């Protein structure tokens, strides 16, 4: 969705789900399979994210139902590369905690996405376990959500191959992240996986017949490709064609909608308020890692980039660092934007920075304590991941069987 898929998954409070068919822009829009003319019209707009129906996390909460089978489903995950930082947490993981109370949720560690660029094979396994432990330490409840490792459910890779056969290369060449990352890595060193990972991301989402996907700004284009690909496969192999092969007919995949977080979806770098906080940034000073000790957090905040304007304020385009630091303070302190704006409007940076550092330490300390407890009990963590993979496989295998049938394969 490392990057959540969602950074590749990326990001995620209570929300009310859209129905499978939505009244959008004054017209009834059905999430059913589309004809080629409609797909062609939508394809021309791929470069600009143009989903006509989305859900904001600021909407009223729906009543929690006793059965997860009656709930709308959400999937999301984070890559096990580098250290999980404040941007991953505030933009994604923190919001999962409220989502798990309302939705049928699957949260996984997207280790297959972690190998699209050069990586350290000796560290991948440990990083995967660390990421799972952080999920749990942050409050993901395995009685409400499935937690598993992507590579432990083989259907992800199988479905990716099937979807690849229906994915035009031109769609992938338009992906902004591929262009940016291949330019940084050098075109001659880029593996095919960097180009095709959006198809794996689509597999991650469509495999679980997901209703919603939490997304941040940098993943909107990938989710739109997933939606386009779902509609394309539904058109090519669904409906009457599928029924003639013994299937139920109709749509093979649900077409997922984006779930938009109200704040924190894009936590910025401590050294550049115009760049997203990232694991791949060369300087560790640019981010707060979830496991950073108290003195390191205080040092990073003390040294972070600010400006020379008087007072502190949100939403001034000339003060991106100010807006970022105030937003972080708002999220970790649990206060409203208005409360923070009033509290900090006349503060100097010298007074605000210690306040922010203390708020971060207070917020992250319980997570760090819980993480140490979980990571030290390897049997417990292994059991959680095994149970999560089993639950996920039950859903994934059913979808995969459906796709194989609709595409005309000989039954196993």
N, C-alpha and C positions, 0 to 999 in steps of 0.2 A: 504497500500500500506503500543509525541508518535512516532510511526514508520511511515515513509513515505512509501504506498503500492506500498510502491510501492516506504519510510522507511517502512509500508508494501508496499506502492507503490513506492513508492517510488519514483525516482529523474529524474530530467530532466537534441536561439538562433536559429537561423534559421536553417532549415534543409530541405533536399529534400526527399520526401517520396519514399519508395520502391513501386514497383507495386505489386499487389496481387500475381502475379507469378514473380519470380526473377531469374535472371541469376546469379547463385552463383557457385563459384569454377569451372567456365568454363562449367557448365552444366545447362540446364533449369530445374528449380525446381518449381513445381507447389504447391501452398498452397491449395491442394485439399485433399480429404480423402484418407488415406493410407491403404494399405493392412496390415494384421497382421504380415507378415515377416518384413516389414519396421518398424512397431511400436516396434517389439521385438528388432531389432537392435538398435533403438534409445533408448529404455528403459535401455539397458545395460550401456549407457553413461550418465544417468541422473545426477550422482553425479558430473560430470564435466560439467559446462555450455558450450554448444556446438551449439549455434544458428548459422546457416550458413549465415544468412543475417541480418545485423543490419544497423542502420543509425547513423552517427555521426553528432552532432550538428554543427560541423565545416564545413559541406558541404555547397555549395552555396544555397541561399534561392530560393524557388520556387516562381513563381508569385502568388500573392494573388488573389483568385477568388471571385467574388461577391456573390456567393451562397454557404452557408455552406454545402449544400447537395452534392456539388462536391468536397469537401475537404476530405482529409484523417482525420480519427478521433483518438484523443488521450484522455485517461482517466488517472487521477492520484488523489491522496489524501493523507492526513496526519491524524494521530490519534489525538484525543482531550485528550491526557493524558499528564500531566505535562505542562511545558511552551514551546511554540514554540521557538526553539533556532536558532542560526546562521547556524548550520548544516542543519536544515530543510529548512531554507530560501535560503541559497546559493546552496544547493544541489538539491532543488526542486522548491520551490515557485517562486524564482526570475526568473527562466528560463521559468516558465509558461507564463510570461508576453509577451515574444516574440513568444512563441508557439501559443498563442491565435490569433495572427494576421495572421497566415498561416494555421492553422488546425481548424477543428471542435473540440472544447475542452469541456470536462466535468471535473470539479474539485469538489471533494466532501470531506466531513468530515467523516472519516471512524469510526464512533462511535461503530459499531458492533465489530470491531476488538479490541476496547479498553477494552473489558471485558474478553479477553482470559486469563488474569492473574488477581490477586487480585486488586480491584480498589475501589474508594470511590464513591458510588452511589450518595451521596449528591452533589458531585462536577461535575459529568458527564455533566449535562445539561449546566451549566455555561461554562465549558471548551469547549463544542461544539460551543456555541455562540461566545466565544472568538476566537476560531480558524477560524470561518467563517469571523469574523470582520477583523482578520489579513490577510486573503486571499485578501479581498477587499482593505485594507489599503496598501498592497504591490503592488497593481495595477491590480488585476484581474478585468476585465471589463465585467460586466454582459450583455452587448450588444453583446459581442463576445463569452462569455463562460457561461456555466451553472454551477451555484454554488448551492449545495444542501447537505443535510444530508443523509448519507447512509441508515439509518433506516427509513427514510421517503419514500423510494421506496421499497416496500415490495417484489418486484421481486428478489432482491438480495438474500433473505433467501430462497425463493422458488426454485430458480435455484440452489442454493448451495445443497439443498436436492437431486434434480435430478442428479446433477453431482456426489454427494457422492455415488450414486448407481453404478457409473461407475469407481470409483477411487479405485484401489487396495491399501490395507492398507500398503503394502510394499513400495509403492511410498512415503507415508507420513512418514514412519519410517526413511527414508533416509534424511529427511530435517534437515540440520545442525542446524538451529535456534531452532527447537524443542528440539534437543538433548541438546543444550547449556542452553536454558531457563528452561527446566525441571530439569536439573541438579542443577541449581541455586535455583529453587523454592522447590526442593525436590520432587521426583517422586510420593510420596504418596499424595501430595497436588495439583498435576497438574490436571486441568480439561480436558475433552475431546476436548474442543474448541481449546486448544493450539495445539493439534495434527491436527485438521481438518481445522484450519483457512486458510491454503493454498487453500483449496477447495472454501472457501468463497472469497478469493482473485481472484481465477479463475473466479468465478461467477461475481465479480465486473468488470472484464475485458471483458469477453466473452458476457456478457449481452448487451453491447453496440456495439458489432461487431467492436471492436477497431482495428485499423490498427497498432498503435504503443503504447508502454507503456514506459514511462521514468523510467529507473531503475538505481540503484546504485549497488555497488559491493555485498552488502549483500542481494540483492533481485534477482540476476540473476537466482539462482536455483529455486526460486518460479515461475518466469516467464517461465522458461523452463518446469516446471511441468504444468503450464497453457497451454502451447503450446502442450505438449504431451496429455493432457486431451482433448483439442479441437480436435485433430486428432483422438483420440480414440473414442470419441462420434460421430464424422463425419463418422468413419468407421462402428461403431456398428449400427447406426440409420439413417445415411444419404444415399445418392445415390438412388438406385432403391428401397430399403426398404421404404424410406420416400415417394417416388413417389407412391408406391402401396397404401399408406395410404391417398393419396390425396394431398400430398405436391408437391413442385416444383422439388424435387430431388436435387442431388448435395450435397454440403457442408452445414451443419447446421450453423457452426461457422466459422468466419474468424480466421486464425491462426496469432496472433499478433506478431509483431517484436519488439525487444528492441530498444529504442532510447537512445543513449549514450551521456551524456553531455561532453563537452570538458574539463571542470575543475570544481572543487567544488563539485563533486559527493560524495566525502568522506572527509568532514571536520573533522579534528581530535580534540581530547580533548586538553584543555589548560594545563592539568596536565600530559598527557601521549601522546606523538606524535604517538604512535603505536596503540592507541585505538580510535575508532570513537566517535565524540562528541555525547552524548546520554542524553535523558531525564531521563533515569533510573539510570544514574551514581549517586552514593550517595552524591558526593560533588557538590554543585552549582558552585564552583570555576572552575569546569572543562568545563563550557560552558558559552557562551554569550547568554542570553535570549533576544529576540527581544524587549521586553518591559523594559529591564534593564535601569535605569536612568544613566545619564552621569558619576556620581561619581562611581557608581558600575562598569561600563565598564572600567573606568580608573584603578580602583583597581584590577580588575581581570587580566587585561593585565600586570599591574605592577608586579603582583605576579605569572604570568604563568611560566611554566617550560621552561628553555632555556638550553644553553650549554656553554662551555668555549672556543670554537673554535674562531679564529679571523675572522672578517668579516661575511657577511651573504651570503648564496647561496641556490639555489634550487637543489633538486634532489640528494643530498648527502645522501646515505642510513644510514650513521652514524649520521646524523643530522635531524631526523624526525620532531622535534619541530620547527626547523628553516624553513624547507620546508613548514610546515603547516602554520606558521605565515606569511611567505612571500606570500603564496597562498591566504590567507584571505585578506591581504593588496592589492594584485593584483585585487581581485574580487570586493572589496568595493570601491577601488579608480578608477576603470574603466581603468586601465592601462594594457599594454601588459606585458607578462612575461619578455620580453627582457628589457623593460623600467624599471621595478622594479628591475631586477637583476643588471642593470647598476647603478641605484640610490642607492641601498643598499649594494653593494658589499664591501664597506669599512666602513660601519657603525658599531658602537658598539650597544649592546642591550640597553644601557642607552639612546641612541639617537633614536633608532628605535621604542621602545615601546610607547613613547608618540605620535609618528607619527602615529602608528597603532591605538592607542586609539582615536585620533582625527578623523581619517578617518572613524572609526566605528561609532562614535557619529554623525558625519556629515551625514553619509549614513542612519542611523536608525532614526534620529530625525523626518524627514517628515512622515515616517511610523507610528511612535508613535503618532504624532499629528492627523493624519488621523484616526488611530484606536480609539482614544478617541472620535472623532466626531461620528463614526459609532456605537460604542458600547453604546453610550448615546441615540441613536435613535432606540429603540427596534422595533417600528412599521416598520421602513424602513428595518431593518435586517430580520425581520420575512417575509416581503413581498418578498425580494430577495430569501430567502430560499424556500418559497412556490412556486414561479415561477420556480425556478430551478428544484425542485422536479417534478413539472408538466411536464416540458420539458423532463426530464430524464425518467419519467414513460412512456411517449409516445413511446420512443425507447425501453425501457426495456420490456414493456408489449408485444410488437410485437415479440421480440426475445423469450420471455417466451412462448408465444402461439405457436410459431414454434416448440420449444423443446417438449412441451406437445404433439403436433400432431405427431411429428416424433417418440416419445416414446410410442405411442399407446393409450394415454389417451382419455377418452370420452370427447367430446367438452363440454364446459360450456354453 
